[in-house]
Amino acid sequence: MSVPASSASDARDENGRLLRELHGVTLAAIVEYLQARYGWNGLDERLRMNCFADNPSVKSTLTFLRRTPWARAKVEALYIETRTAELTKK
């Protein structure tokens, strides 16, 4: 009987938590990680949101994302995708 290979959706962080569950990860930490990884211009290219293009800051981005569920979902999905790729590459 063979053991199925773990899929990207089963990727876990350094603490063993499933990335797709975002357990213990704050929205601020997600935004800061993505901003450090891609920069504001890179985030705007990937997600096309004014909060990344028009005078961006962590504070204004967090305000927008907390009020806009569809935008928050896109940012969280990018975080999961990026972290999964980073952790499965190791």
Secondary structure, 3 states (H helix, E strand, C coil): CCCCCCCHHHCECCCCCEHHHCCCCCHHHHHHHHHHHHHHHHHHHHHCCHHHHCCCCHHHHHHHHHHCHHHHHHHHHHHHHHHHHHHHHC
